Amino acid sequence: MEASKAEISKELSSILEDLSIDFITGLPKSKGYEAVLVVVDRLSKYSHFILLKHPYTAKIIAELFMKEVVRLHGIPNSIISDRDPLFVSHFWMELFKLQGTKLKMSSAYHPEIDGQTEVINRCLESYLRCFASDHPKTWSLWVAWAEFWYNTTFHVSIGTTPFEVVYGRKPPPLLRFLSNETKVAAVALELSDRDEALKQLKDHLLRAQDQMASKICQ
């Protein structure tokens, strides 16, 4: 395990240059969305959750990746993914080859390449799938907050929050809503719903992190 960690640390030298991507599928349909593309920076663990509607193609995924990831962080040096047909398609492989991105395909036979990535992906899958199960009709409305909560939560593996690794400062405090703070009913409903969703997201993430920790220790 220590050798693998050392290799990973040596390999990953800059944030948001070496990414992993994975699909979370089979979620209950919410506002037309049934899947999430999860993009994780392998060094900082900073993540993006991108909503997907079926059907989606390699071209659609590439366009969303450019819009939601490259727009913010630039073209990555490498991407780890599984051997999903979209990620081994000629379009996907040629597109990133011409942009200088090295595509690495994970497999059960190469745990030194993707073992840590797989654990993180399973943690995020558990986190999002449990929340979607609790809110089958509306989970897609809260994915942005799910992403925010994940990125601003302390992670044992990095000793801080992904947000702090990327931005070099602590995440701004999130003020909790008090029922007597506004007389605007729509605002009160929006903020009370947000706080309840964040409470549930916190619980789901803690459970997912506990599961991840137990797998790392095995």
C-alpha positions as CSV (number, residue, x, y, z in Angstrom):
1,M,0.0,0.0,0.0
2,E,2.8,2.5,0.9
3,A,4.6,1.8,-2.4
4,S,1.4,2.5,-4.3
5,K,0.8,5.8,-2.4
6,A,4.4,6.9,-3.1
7,E,4.0,6.1,-6.8
8,I,0.7,8.0,-6.9
9,S,2.3,11.0,-5.1
10,K,5.2,11.0,-7.5
11,E,3.0,10.7,-10.5
12,L,0.6,13.5,-9.5
13,S,2.4,16.8,-9.2
14,S,-0.2,19.5,-10.1
15,I,-3.8,19.9,-9.3
16,L,-6.5,19.5,-11.9
17,E,-4.1,18.0,-14.5
18,D,-4.7,14.3,-13.9
19,L,-8.4,13.4,-13.7
20,S,-10.6,10.3,-13.4
21,I,-14.1,10.1,-15.0
22,D,-16.9,7.6,-14.3
23,F,-20.6,7.2,-14.9
24,I,-23.2,6.8,-12.2
25,T,-26.2,5.3,-14.0
26,G,-29.5,3.7,-13.2
27,L,-30.7,6.7,-11.0
28,P,-34.4,7.4,-10.7
29,K,-35.5,9.9,-13.4
30,S,-35.5,13.4,-12.1
31,K,-36.4,16.2,-14.4
32,G,-35.3,14.0,-17.3
33,Y,-31.9,13.2,-15.7
34,E,-31.0,9.6,-15.0
35,A,-27.2,9.6,-14.8
36,V,-24.2,11.6,-13.5
37,L,-20.8,12.0,-15.0
38,V,-18.4,12.3,-12.1
39,V,-15.0,14.0,-12.8
40,V,-12.4,13.8,-10.0
41,D,-9.0,15.4,-9.7
42,R,-6.8,12.6,-8.6
43,L,-4.5,14.9,-6.5
44,S,-6.9,17.2,-4.7
45,K,-10.0,15.0,-4.9
46,Y,-11.9,18.1,-6.2
47,S,-14.9,16.8,-8.1
48,H,-17.5,17.9,-10.6
49,F,-21.0,16.2,-10.9
50,I,-22.4,16.6,-14.4
51,L,-26.1,15.7,-15.0
52,L,-26.9,13.4,-18.0
53,K,-30.0,12.5,-19.9
54,H,-30.3,9.4,-22.0
55,P,-29.3,8.8,-24.7
56,Y,-25.8,10.3,-24.7
57,T,-22.9,9.8,-27.1
58,A,-19.2,10.3,-26.9
59,K,-19.6,13.6,-28.6
60,I,-22.2,14.8,-26.1
61,I,-20.0,13.7,-23.2
62,A,-17.0,15.4,-24.7
63,E,-19.0,18.7,-25.2
64,L,-20.1,18.6,-21.6
65,F,-16.6,17.8,-20.4
66,M,-15.3,20.9,-22.3
67,K,-18.1,23.1,-21.0
68,E,-18.0,22.0,-17.3
69,V,-14.3,21.0,-16.8
70,V,-12.0,22.4,-19.5
71,R,-13.7,25.8,-19.3
72,L,-12.6,26.0,-15.6
73,H,-9.4,24.1,-15.5
74,G,-8.0,23.7,-19.0
75,I,-7.1,20.5,-20.9
76,P,-5.9,17.8,-18.5
77,N,-2.6,15.9,-18.9
78,S,-4.3,12.5,-18.3
79,I,-7.7,11.0,-17.8
80,I,-8.4,7.6,-16.1
81,S,-11.6,5.9,-17.1
82,D,-13.1,2.4,-17.3
83,R,-13.5,0.7,-20.7
84,D,-17.0,2.0,-21.3
85,P,-17.8,1.9,-25.0
86,L,-17.9,5.8,-25.1
87,F,-14.4,6.1,-23.6
88,V,-12.9,3.6,-26.1
89,S,-14.8,5.1,-29.1
90,H,-12.7,6.4,-32.0
91,F,-14.2,9.9,-31.5
92,W,-13.3,10.1,-27.8
93,M,-9.8,8.7,-28.2
94,E,-8.9,10.8,-31.3
95,L,-10.3,14.0,-29.7
96,F,-8.1,13.8,-26.7
97,K,-5.1,12.4,-28.5
98,L,-5.0,15.6,-30.7
99,Q,-5.2,17.7,-27.6
100,G,-2.3,16.0,-25.9
101,T,-4.3,14.2,-23.1
102,K,-3.1,10.7,-22.2
103,L,-6.0,8.3,-21.8
104,K,-5.5,5.5,-19.2
105,M,-8.0,2.6,-19.1
106,S,-8.5,1.0,-15.8
107,S,-9.0,-2.7,-15.3
108,A,-9.1,-5.3,-12.6
109,Y,-5.6,-6.4,-13.7
110,H,-3.9,-3.0,-13.0
111,P,-4.8,-1.9,-9.4
112,E,-1.6,0.1,-9.1
113,I,-3.0,2.4,-11.8
114,D,-6.6,2.8,-10.7
115,G,-7.0,1.3,-7.2
116,Q,-7.3,4.6,-5.3
117,T,-9.4,6.1,-8.1
118,E,-11.8,3.2,-7.8
119,V,-12.3,3.7,-4.1
120,I,-13.0,7.4,-4.5
121,N,-15.5,6.6,-7.3
122,R,-17.3,4.1,-5.2
123,C,-17.5,6.6,-2.4
124,L,-19.0,9.2,-4.6
125,E,-21.4,6.7,-6.2
126,S,-22.7,5.6,-2.7
127,Y,-23.0,9.3,-1.7
128,L,-25.1,10.3,-4.8
129,R,-27.1,7.1,-5.2
130,C,-28.3,7.2,-1.5
131,F,-29.3,10.8,-1.8
132,A,-31.1,10.1,-5.1
133,S,-32.9,7.2,-3.5
134,D,-34.2,9.5,-0.8
135,H,-35.4,12.1,-3.3
136,P,-36.2,10.1,-6.5
137,K,-38.1,13.0,-8.2
138,T,-36.0,15.9,-7.2
139,W,-32.4,14.8,-6.6
140,S,-31.2,16.5,-9.8
141,L,-32.2,19.9,-8.3
142,W,-29.6,19.4,-5.6
143,V,-26.6,18.1,-7.5
144,A,-24.9,21.4,-7.4
145,W,-25.2,21.5,-3.6
146,A,-24.0,17.8,-3.5
147,E,-20.9,18.9,-5.4
148,F,-20.3,21.9,-3.1
149,W,-20.7,19.8,0.0
150,Y,-18.4,17.1,-1.2
151,N,-15.7,19.7,-2.2
152,T,-15.9,21.6,1.1
153,T,-15.9,18.6,3.4
154,F,-12.7,17.4,5.2
155,H,-11.1,14.4,3.5
156,V,-8.8,12.2,5.6
157,S,-6.8,11.1,2.5
158,I,-5.6,14.7,1.8
159,G,-5.9,16.1,5.4
160,T,-8.0,19.0,4.3
161,T,-10.9,19.9,2.0
162,P,-10.6,19.6,-1.8
163,F,-11.7,23.3,-2.0
164,E,-8.8,24.4,0.1
165,V,-6.3,22.4,-1.9
166,V,-7.5,24.0,-5.2
167,Y,-8.1,27.5,-4.0
168,G,-5.6,27.9,-1.2
169,R,-8.1,29.1,1.3
170,K,-10.9,27.8,3.5
171,P,-14.3,27.5,1.9
172,P,-16.6,30.5,2.7
173,P,-19.0,29.9,5.6
174,L,-22.5,28.9,4.7
175,L,-25.0,30.7,6.8
176,R,-27.9,28.6,8.1
177,F,-31.4,30.0,7.6
178,L,-33.4,31.0,10.6
179,S,-37.2,31.0,10.1
180,N,-37.7,34.6,11.4
181,E,-35.1,36.2,9.0
182,T,-37.4,36.9,6.1
183,K,-41.1,37.5,5.4
184,V,-40.7,36.4,1.8
185,A,-42.3,33.0,1.7
186,A,-40.5,31.8,-1.5
187,V,-37.1,32.7,0.0
188,A,-37.9,31.0,3.3
189,L,-39.0,27.8,1.5
190,E,-35.9,27.9,-0.8
191,L,-33.4,28.2,2.1
192,S,-35.2,25.8,4.5
193,D,-35.2,23.2,1.7
194,R,-31.6,23.9,1.0
195,D,-30.6,23.4,4.7
196,E,-32.6,20.2,4.9
197,A,-30.9,18.9,1.7
198,L,-27.5,19.8,3.1
199,K,-28.2,18.0,6.3
200,Q,-29.0,14.8,4.4
201,L,-26.1,15.2,2.1
202,K,-23.8,15.5,5.1
203,D,-25.2,12.2,6.5
204,H,-24.8,10.4,3.2
205,L,-21.3,11.6,2.7
206,L,-20.2,10.6,6.2
207,R,-21.5,7.1,5.6
208,A,-19.8,6.9,2.2
209,Q,-16.5,8.1,3.7
210,D,-16.8,5.5,6.4
211,Q,-17.3,2.8,3.8
212,M,-14.3,4.2,1.8
213,A,-12.1,4.2,4.9
214,S,-12.9,0.6,5.7
215,K,-12.0,-0.5,2.1
216,I,-8.7,1.4,2.2
217,C,-7.7,-0.4,5.4
218,Q,-8.5,-3.8,4.0
